[in-house]
Amino acid sequence: TLARGRRHDAAAAAVRTAAEQGRPLADVVLERADVDGAALVADTTPDVGEAGAQVDAALAAHTIATQADPAGQEGAP
């Protein structure tokens, strides 16, 4: 396995190559000899753990904003 810094560099290089060549990132990763691309591509389950926390934070911010000014008339008499 690659060290953390090398993993970051390998991922960044793969993303650049895919963007420059207009190719799917999965195809570029599968071609790398230093990465087990098949294992990475095989795990297609989305990681939605952080998404839930982000939605909760956005809803909390919205609730606070609308409770402070429910009519949307900030500064009105």
Buried (B, 14 or more C-beta within 10 A) or exposed (E): EEEEEEEEEBBEEBEEBBEEEEEEBBBBBBEBEEBEBEEBBEEEEEEEEEEEEEEEEEEEEEEEEEEEEEEEEEEEE
